Amino acid sequence: MSRGHRDPSQRQLRVGEELRHAIAHILERGDIRDPEVAGRLVTVTEVTISPDLHNATVFVVPLGGGDPAPLIAGLKRVRPYLRHELAQLVQLRVVPDLSFVADTSFDQASRIEALLHSPEVRRDVEGGFADEDEERTVEDAEGRDDGA
């Protein structure tokens, strides 16, 4: 059996979602005193957890945008406090070790949205493809070389 990528189990998904809610709740309370985290609105978008439930990757993004690097650094500093609070909120045999990563999926979605609304794509969607296909069909029928 290969050691390739496997989809997460139902238990991993459940535990990850429970951790996501608990971490969001802890951050929402405002008990954290680190200057990079205190008073900042943070969105916890996803928590992925290892198959043995010992390691968790927490994907976060600062609400309203901005540079996530200081936020990530602050969350790494308060990791012991977060693990302690998680132990109080979530019933697990072992509280997973947390690592924090900036979630870039919102930036990618914004770039795709901008591309879809660009004039070139709009022109193609409104009928530009049909004209090009008809020209290629006529050229192919005449026996011209299309460069392939």
C-alpha positions, 0 to 999 in steps of 0.5 A: 500500500502506498504512503500517498495522501489520504482523505481525512477520516470522519473522526479527524474532521469532527475533531478538527471542527470542534477545535476550530470552534473552541479556538475561535471561542477562546480568541473571541473572549479576548483573554489573550494579552499578546499585543499582536493578538489582543484586540484583533479580530481573527477568523479561524477558517479551518483546523486540519488534524493528523491521523493520530490526533497529536498535531493540528494545523490552524488556518487563520486570517485577520478579519479585514485583511492586512499582513497576517505575519505578526498575527501568526507570530503572536499566536505562536507565542500564546500557543501554550495558553491556547492548548491549556484553554483547549484542554478545558473546553474539549474532551480529548485524551491528548490536546494536539500540538498547534501550528498556525498558518495564514489562510491564503484561500481568500486571496486566491478567490479574490484574484479569480473573481477579478479575473472573471470580471476582467473585460477580456474574459467578459468578451469571451463569455459574451460570444468571443469563443464562437467567433474563434471556433468558426474561424478555425473550422473554416481554416481547417476545412481549407486545409491550412496548417494550424501550427500543430 
